[in-house]
Structures are given as structure tokens and as C-alpha cells.
């Protein structure tokens, strides 16, 4: 989900709640007011649900913007026969740590 998809999603999914993990965060006053303003605009959404959706959308966008950094190991070839190198940027580590933390949380 992208940030631009949040409002249409909130309008479609009124009443749906799903919280798997809870975090306590302190927001600066301006950001807290913005979250509460959205919760008032979309009355079926609690502030926690707004924050939940914003975090998911932000993480998805952040992950999609992680740069590909070509390594030295050829892992494949493209359609024209050009080598495709392994990714030594932040994305593989992020994905591996996410997978590790997810599996340890469900164990």
C-alpha cells in the first residue's frame, strides 16, 4: 500500500480492525494533531489505526526506494545476456532481518 492509497482504503474499510503488535510512541504536538484530525475526518478510524496504516504505507514506500547496489557476484543474466549482479545495498539485509524477526516472533 502506498501513502496515496490510504484515504481511499480508509473510505472502503470502515470498521475493519487488525492490530498484531502494539508500540508506544510519543509524537510531537503537530504530528499528533494531524493524526487526530484524520481520525475525526474518518470517524470509523481510531488514531491508532491511522498510525498503523501510515507506518505500513511508509515502510512499503521506504522499502521500494532502497537502492540496488550491484555487487561482484553474477547471479543471472538478463534477456540480452548481460550479467545481473547480486545486490549489496540495504535491501537484502533489511529483507533478511525482517524475515528473521518475523520467524522468531512466531516461534
C-alpha positions as CSV (number, residue, x, y, z in Angstrom):
1,X,0.0,0.0,0.0
2,X,1.2,3.5,-0.8
3,X,0.6,6.6,1.1
4,X,-1.6,7.9,-1.7
5,X,-3.8,4.7,-1.2
6,X,-4.6,5.4,2.4
7,X,-7.6,7.7,2.2
8,X,-9.4,5.5,-0.4
9,X,-8.6,2.5,1.7
10,X,-9.9,4.1,4.8
11,X,-13.1,5.1,3.0
12,X,-13.6,1.5,1.8
13,X,-12.7,-0.4,5.0
14,X,-14.7,1.3,7.7
15,X,-15.0,-0.8,10.8
16,X,-12.1,-3.2,9.9
17,X,-9.6,-3.5,12.7
18,X,-6.4,-5.6,12.9
19,X,-3.6,-4.9,15.4
20,X,-0.9,-7.6,15.7
21,X,1.7,-5.7,17.7
22,X,1.5,-2.7,19.9
23,X,4.0,0.1,20.2
24,X,4.0,3.1,22.4
25,X,5.2,6.2,20.7
26,X,5.4,9.9,21.5
27,X,4.5,12.2,18.7
28,X,5.3,15.9,18.6
29,X,2.2,18.0,19.0
30,X,1.9,19.0,15.4
31,X,2.0,15.4,14.2
32,X,-0.4,14.2,16.9
33,X,-2.8,16.9,15.9
34,X,-2.6,15.7,12.3
35,X,-3.3,12.1,13.3
36,X,-6.3,13.2,15.4
37,X,-7.6,15.4,12.5
38,X,-7.5,12.4,10.2
39,X,-9.3,10.3,12.9
40,X,-12.0,13.0,13.1
41,X,-12.3,13.1,9.3
42,X,-12.7,9.4,9.1
43,X,-14.8,8.7,12.2
44,X,-14.6,4.9,11.8
45,X,-10.8,5.0,12.3
46,X,-9.2,5.4,15.7
47,X,-5.9,7.3,15.9
48,X,-4.1,4.0,16.4
49,X,-5.5,2.7,13.2
50,X,-4.4,5.8,11.3
51,X,-0.9,5.4,12.7
52,X,-0.9,1.7,11.8
53,X,-1.8,2.4,8.2
54,X,0.7,5.3,7.9
55,X,3.5,3.2,9.2
56,X,2.7,0.3,6.8
57,X,2.5,2.7,3.9
58,X,5.7,4.5,4.9
59,X,7.6,1.2,5.3
60,X,6.4,-0.1,1.9
61,X,7.5,3.2,0.2
62,X,10.8,3.2,2.1
63,X,11.5,-0.4,1.0
64,X,10.7,0.4,-2.6
65,X,13.2,3.3,-2.6
66,X,16.1,1.3,-1.2
67,X,18.8,1.5,-3.8
68,X,20.1,-1.5,-5.7
69,X,23.8,-1.6,-5.3
70,X,25.4,-4.1,-7.7
71,X,27.9,-6.5,-6.1
72,X,30.6,-8.5,-7.7
73,X,28.9,-11.9,-8.0
74,X,26.9,-12.6,-11.1
75,X,23.6,-14.3,-10.1
76,X,21.9,-14.4,-13.5
77,X,21.8,-12.9,-17.0
78,X,19.1,-10.7,-18.5
79,X,17.3,-11.3,-21.8
80,X,20.2,-9.8,-23.7
81,X,22.8,-11.9,-22.0
82,X,24.1,-9.0,-19.8
83,X,25.1,-10.1,-16.3
84,X,22.9,-9.4,-13.3
85,X,24.8,-8.9,-10.1
86,X,23.9,-9.6,-6.6
87,X,22.5,-6.7,-4.5
88,X,24.9,-5.5,-1.8
89,X,22.7,-2.5,-0.9
90,X,20.5,-2.2,2.2
91,X,17.5,-4.1,0.7
92,X,18.8,-7.7,1.1
93,X,19.9,-7.1,4.7
94,X,16.5,-5.4,5.5
95,X,14.6,-8.3,4.0
96,X,16.7,-10.9,5.8
97,X,16.4,-9.2,9.2
98,X,12.6,-8.8,8.6
99,X,12.3,-12.5,7.8
100,X,14.4,-13.4,10.8
101,X,12.5,-11.2,13.3
102,X,9.2,-12.4,11.9
103,X,10.1,-16.1,12.3
104,X,11.4,-15.6,15.8
105,X,8.2,-13.7,16.7
106,X,6.0,-16.6,15.5
107,X,8.1,-19.3,17.2
